[in-house]
Amino acid sequence: MTMTNEKFLIREMDELIEAYYDKIYKYCFSLLRNTYDAEDAVQEVFIKAMKYGKLASIENPNAWLYKISYFHCLNKIKRKKLKSFIPFIEQETTTAVFDHDNDDQLESILIHLKPEERSLLLLRVIENYSFDEIGQIFEKPPATIRKRYERLKVKVKNLL
């Protein structure tokens, strides 16, 4: 890679981070429910994005970053659950504060949702994404996402 290409890639990456860092952090936090894990996840997401190296060819960088974030956070959650089954590893005790909204009722609802449900709720309600866009992120057909969202609305109503 030439020096010019490296500078171009670095500038492209800087622009991507500047444009999406806060959104991706809030998204990761909503899934992971821990400030430190969310900060680590965001850094790892942008590292993965940089390793891809073809940023200019990405049609929808927003959806692409959410997709990377979604799968990265799910893997992080799975690893954490796996660790909890190993008795000799000390468990982390964390109390997460949802700094996007201090509403206790919202916090209690989010705690009772699975990561995929929290992600769907955040993307649809907070970020106002269409079912097509969410389908791209989850790699599922929009009709499947719409149905899951309808079920999620019922679940949230029951939690209220």
Disulfide bonds with the S-S distance in Angstrom:
none
